[in-house]
Amino acid sequence: MNLTGMSYEELMEEAYDLPGGKAKLELLEQAVRVADAAGDLDQGFEARSEIVDTGSFHGYPMKALVAFSWQLGQYDKNPDRFDSFTLLWSYKWVLDRITSFADISRVQIENLLEDMKIRFAAEGYSSRSYHYYRAHIFAEFGELDNSQAEWDIVQTMDRDEMSDCPACEQNRLVEFLAKRGDDEGTLKAAEPILKGKMSCGEVPHVTITKVLFPLLRLGRQQEADKLQKKGFRLVKGNRDFLYHQGEHIGYLTLTDPIKALGVFEEYIASSLDHENPVDRMIFNAYSAKLFRQLAGESIRFQVKLPAGHPCEHQSGEVTLLAKHFQQAAFATAEKLDKRNGNDYYTALLQRL
Amino acid sequence: MNNQTQDTYRFQVNLSGMINILSNHLYSSPKVFLRELLQNGIDAITARQAYSQGGYEGRIHVEVSRSSTGATLLIEDNGIGLDESEIHEFLAMIGQSSKRSEDFLQTNTSFIGRFGIGLLSCFMVSDDIVMLTQSAKGGPALEWRGKPDGTYTIRRLEGIHAAGTKVFLRCKEGSELYFEEGNLQEWLFHYGALLPYPIQLVSNQTTRLINPPSPPWVKDPQLARKHRSEVLAFGRQVLGETFRDFIPLHTASGRTGGIAFILPQAVNLGAKRNHRVYLKHMLVSEAAGNILPDWAFFVKCLIWTDELQPTASREHFYENVQLEQVREELGNTIRQELMRMAEYDPDRLQSIISLHALSMKALAVEDSSFYSIIHEWLPFESSFGTRPLGELKQQSPLYFTATLDEYRQITHVASAQSMLVVNGGYIYDAELLSLLPLIDPDVQTERLLPEEVSLSFTDITPQERLDYYESVRLADSVLQKFRCQVQLRRFKPEEIPVLYTLSQESAQWRVMEAAKEVSTDALSSVLGSLGASIKDAAYATLYFNMNNPVIARAFHPAHIAMLPSIVEMLYCNALMMGHYPMNRQETALLNKGIIQFIDWGMTASHSTGGDE
């Protein structure tokens, strides 16, 4: 395929046909170059919308952030030219993942939140989304009490067109309660989702791993095993769910380590060029735990690692692999903690 | 919800509401009334087979008389028939169902219940339904007449009637289409092509058989191999496409079978999968996408099953454990056939791969044993052209780029150096190349970064190094502010004056800088912080080709005054050729440079009088 010879339309058409992932993003990026070279703002905006979408939901949040930054800038410079509704939704997606980058300071994140608040208000939407995102961001900072206070506000307000779907919101609540370590509360909040009364494109996919550990702790392994199988089917093969694939490794390490190794081998390649540091950290941390577990077994394991992996030639030494993944995970956790001003993530990894 | 102490009431049947649901929300087209009536006939025949225990042969008879609005249609089966209590039962069932809207079709699988719903669908094309039925279990024959407003009458008939059911429909205005002979013939075949009983269509004294006697390979798909031309002809008749090859499908339980026809043309990854699925011999879906694994987009299938649960509209299947198992088994059949071909019939495999490489790669990524068996045939784009992997892997280590962008940067230069580089940028390719050593331990693959292609360049001599020292230092200082360094080399082809390579971080950094220039304050500041973290790793290199006579002259100390502008212009040119976003500084450079060269050109032409 001769990428350089393709027109904007050809590139976009080809991109629409591909599943979300690296190849699709490359076509979209080339479409952006072609549009920019021609000075076509509308095409540049359209192609970047697709990058925001694909990048947000297929493991390239940095690319999404960069494309969105251009969009928002052009939106302000060219009043009434572009649609605000999708742009504000993209803003939400960017804020969903912004805390994952330790290089972005708290002040910068706060500024974005305030900017979002003003823009939402200007378009006539309520400040519920603002508080919802504050709740999310505080939780990501590891400040659970602050997050709780925002949740309390959110729950008194009416949903509007900018609100996540009810299933996604319920899932956020489940995630929050899981962070608090409230096993009973987590299970109770997850019930309508697990019973199938609430669902969407990503729920219950992302909810199931949140209840596996609570169920196990409460001695309900049979239920957990069944859910794990179901949940894994849902996140299988989609690189957006690296975080959850990591959690599946974590659960299986406790119940069926050989299967956990299979899951690790399936996703190690996609973890390598995944742009979300937090997702990679969780994947690495659970992988480290798995290898520590395997090191205690009497059999020797030969781990399949993709070409180019730094441990490619140590694939038989699980102790070494455990160390490698542990270090990688802690390096990220320390950076995050430094930015956040606490020890939430290092403590979290130690607890795993 | 049911409280034991309360009386249970039933909702009144609101037939017109029901019909509205059926026709507007549930079925894809009114023509499905034919499918529903056929289904009723089959269910009745199946019930009678069980009841009479042998010596009985089912048949379905369809008769159309007169045309346009006066047309009537008779559908008759010689099945079990209904007695009076059963008629009341299905009517009650409809009553019960009406409050549950669409749900009922999915839960209600009993013969009688379905019978009633099927009959209701006829109101989409007829305002007047008459059913004559004689139960095989005895009792009087009955006539049921229904109106769309929900009123009906039941009458006992005198005399002796053969067991079975006749349904008469009168064409309602606007539904003439559904009573036309040609359409009836086509649709009856469409729905009932695989029925094991004969369907007869009678009109104007002509009688024809709609469906061929059930071919042996429907019972045992493996037999299809022995009936190649018949199977292909059947595929053409039913699916309307000409195929050249197929793979028989079956599951271990024997409850699902089929034929996967290999599409004679390449298809897009995102193309809709329209498999045709028959449930208990009857067509349920023409657009079942979820019955085969995602990677199997190179086939179009006829599938027959009796183990899957259709959705309410009976046009798709529920995504459940059973479907997943069937999907996996059918996928396995296809996979095994391909693996068998690799061993016994490589030419056949080759012709499939040449059309459907993408599908094969999608499967290979998921399944390394499959990959290991077919990998030699998979085509990859390389600096030597598109070649099968079996040929490419002779070269070890095998170099590949991880992205299209990287490949684009080096492909011309690499091929001029006779260097083999595989393009890993297209979907699945980089993954497969990095997996290659795991399935063939004799092969090493290595990801090539654009700057590494320079390893095959010829260094300049120590003397040249000395001669050009000042020029290179000057050139380097010119590009320093763009995080780009200058190198002198000799490489082919000599027509290429410079080669610009940049690291992934550098590419990312450039895009970030460009976005920063137009973005809002809050986001620009964020991009600045993110950029700072990759800036250190972000570097680019501009290789100047000393084999190119102009470049050799440019670096000559005699031209040192012009060198900064030359370097700047070649740098900008490289960015434009590579479609890299240019920042304000670079654009300004370009503008200044062009004016500069025009000026120099005119001065030179003036001093020589214009004819050098």
Interface residues (C-beta under 8 A of the other chain):
Chain A: M1 L3 T4 Y16 D17 L18 P19 G21 K22 A23 K24 E26 E29 Q30 R33 V34 D36 A37 M62 L65 V66 A67 F68 S69 W70 L72 G73 Q74 D76 K77 I98 F101 D103 I104 S105 Q108 N111 L112 D115 R233 G237 A269 D273 K304 P306 A307 G308
Chain B: N268 L269 G270 A271 E324 E366 E381 A402 T403 L404 D405 R408 G425 Y426 I427 Y428 A430 E431 L433 S434 L435 L436 P437 L438 T445 E446 R447 Q508 V511 M512 A514 A515 K516 V518 S519 T520 A522 L523 S524 S525 V526 L527 S529 L530 A532 S533 M576 H579 Y580 P581
